[in-house]
Amino acid sequence: MKIGYLSTLYHTSFQIKSMQPKIQKETLEWKLFSSGPAMVKAFSTGEINLGYVGLPPVMIGLSRGMELKCVAGGHIEGTVLVATEEFDSYNISTDVDSLISQFEGKTIGVPSRGSIHDVILRKIAANRDIKIKNYPWADFIPGALQDGVIDAGVGTPALAVAAGGGTQIIIPPHLLWPWNPSYGIVSSAAIIDENPEFIRDFLIIHENSCNFVKNNPLPAAEIVSKELGIKDINFALNTFRISPGYCASLPLEYIESTLKFITELKKQGYLNSMMKKKDIFYTKIIDKVHPERNHYI
């Protein structure tokens, strides 16, 4: 089974990859991608048949005739806006509109076009004089921010940690897009039809790994650090803490937040028609694996 994953530290891919499990006699083959859109492209060529990906790129793929389904969640609210300390940051008396207005005439870096981070940024920056600079790898953004190439960066919570001293979170995850589908487990429709037992067993491991990251952050950080060759485990620990909404379930809030992207994706020219829950999600398996209440929050 060929699985696509990203360098996002809190994805359970690193925990599962470190186990090297065989599920239903299937050996898991892992392939690293630079972004969600790149992963969706790999789905289209059959290069992978399961993946860890934010849902907007998947929805774009579906609109182009791809046969994919989100079979589980993984994390919510995984997008932050980071800038230097000269800018005002969020407090209880501020809102997104006032915070983003600081960047009129400025440049904000973000991962590739069509990524969940790019879609959110373009929504809040619409009708403003803000230059958006897309990067093929999110890992380039912290350096660009430190070098003054960009004035702010939008990406996963790891961006806030990697950006380092002199920077701060200007807009936190919960304010940018509540319950946004930071990532889910997405499968080709063929695998769901041909091998639902594999999906079930994988999701059991995925849910256990979500709980492990949430409840045992230190050993989880050690695993991620070893997998990525990071010497300081505090990097992973601090990343885990910024947006700790980890769970495998697909509750109503996750689904409704995903469906709200449809309107924005149409505005940005990615979709020509509406979508429904059944077009994006297949919940039958995760509902059996995770029948209890979600633990994102």
Secondary structure, 3 states (H helix, E strand, C coil): CEEEECCCCCCCHHHHHHHCCEECCEECEEEECCCHHHHHHHHHHCCCCEEEECHHHHHHHHHCCCCEEEEEEEECCCCEEEEECCCCCCCCCCCHHHHHHHHCCCEEEEECCCCHHHHHHHHHCCCCCCEEEEECCHHHHHHHHHCCCCCEEEECHHHHHHCCCCEEEEECHHHHCCCCCCEEEEEEHHHHHHCHHHHHHHHHHHHHHHHHHHHCHHHHHHHHHHHHCCCCHHHHHHHHHHCCCECCCCCHHHHHHHHCHHHHHHHCCCCCCCCCHHHHECCHHHHHHCCCCCCCC
